Amino acid sequence: MVSRSRMRMWGGENVLLDGKRQRAAMADRLLKEGMGPYAEEVLSKMVATHNLVALPVAEHVRGMMQAAHPIGALAQRASR
């Protein structure tokens, strides 16, 4: 639970509710679309742009993300 002083610092409860809404929207999206589109969206945030083409690690990470079950990804996001 977040303290009241932290909520004031972040701009109040609206910030917390927005976070919940965003997580719920992401959960719906991952369950509907699967991990493929999400993996493409965030891969450049996980692997340096120049390495996306230069190194086989990008394909490995992409494959791992696409093979992951959305429920596991949702559980990880919920723990934040």
N, C-alpha and C positions, 0 to 999 in steps of 0.2 A: 504494500500500500504506500502511496506517495503522501508525504506530509503536507499539511495545509501551506506551510511556508514555501515548499517547493512548488506547489500548484500556483501560488501567487507569483513566484519567480518565473514560471513558464507561461503565465498569462491566464491562469485559472483552470477550472474544470473543463472548459470547452476544449482545451488542448488535449486533455485526457480522453474526452469523448471522441474527438476527431481521430485520435490514434486507434481507438476501438473500432470506429467505423472503417478506417482504412484497412485494419487487419481483417475485419469481416468481409470487406469488398475483395481483398486479395485472396482470402480463403475461397470465396465463391468463384472467383476467376480461375484459381488453380484447379479446383474441382471440375469446373466446366471445360477449360481449355487444355488441362494437363500441364506438364512442366516444360514442354518444348518452347512455347513462346516466351515464357518467363526466363528460361535459360538464355535465349538469344538476347533478351533485354539487359540482363545483368552481367553477362560474360565479360564485357569490356570493363566492368567495374572490379572484376576479380583477377583478370589477367591483363597485363599491360598491352595497350593497343598494338604496338609493334610486334609483340609476341603472338598475337592472335593469328598472324599469318606465318611468322618465322619459326615457331616452335610447335611440335606435335602436342605439347601439354594442353593447348587450347582445345584441341579435339577430344582429348582425354577428359578434361573438365566438362566440356559440353555433353559428352556421352554419359558421364556420371550424373549430371543434373537431369538430363532427359530421361534417364532410367529410374530416377528416384520417384517414389510414390508421393503424390501430393500431400497425403496425410502426414508423412514424415516432415515435409517442408513446413506444413502448417504448425506442427507441434514445436518445431524449432523457433518459428517466428513468435509463437505464443509465449515462449519462455522469456522473451525480451521485456 
